Amino acid sequence: MNLDEYFKRIGFHGSYDKLDLATLKLIHRQHIMSIPFENLSIHCGEKIIMDLEVIFNKVVRGTRGGWCFENNYLFGWVLRQMGYDTTTLGSRVFNTSINEFESQEVHLINKVIIDGNAYIADVSFGLSGQIREPLELITGKDQPQEGGVFRFICKDNLWMLEKNGRRTEVPNPEFAKSNLVNRKETRLIHCFSLEPREPDHFFQVNHDLQTNPTSLFTNKSICSLQTPTGFRALVGLIYSEVTFKPEEGVDLYNMKNITEDELEAVLMEKFNVKLQNKLQAVNRRVFLEF
């Protein structure tokens, strides 16, 4: 495991002598544009293990992505190796189907201190909730990015991330009423405290989310990659290319069905993912909006 291999994987060729915000923003953006958010191992008969060497081999040396317990765990290691003051935190994702935050911390994020200011780095939320660059940890401040305007709200030491997006437009009439399309212009993303977490805090939930038959991740195979103009997503056999059009106040969702015969090529061409084992593409009716 070394930084040079990681930087080559994300296409970062600059200097990292300065532990400044500009460098952090750049590697954060390069990561989300190069390494997908995906849970395909679950649907390939593979086990997802929170071991940094295993993750490094899979994500950096292999043509794979991962979910937050892989991507953000790896990113935290990278930041510490570079010398950034980095703390691991756990967050509870907002569940739109029950209109409240999950009871467990099912998401791993990183807090980074630069010149006395705190920032939240998260390279693995995926889909439309993905931040492009770290967000300053300050309550009530609008922080515009390509996907919308993010802001933190702090109440009783609980930090909540909210996003103001845009209306959605789905040209393909077959998907006009798809329950995969997020139509809420304002929504909560997740919430967290500033209590530091060790990796073993997530071991059980990492196991549960890939084995529980009611989990979103056992019911849907997901692969998502951010692009300069939006993001791509593959949920089951539904492929989507989302284009942000802020000047028109709209996000354009181009969605189509693909066949199992097209699956391998789509993963390689659109996500740079090559699987070692056969994928069983799954899209059961469990709530997910992107």
Disulfide bonds with the S-S distance in Angstrom:
none
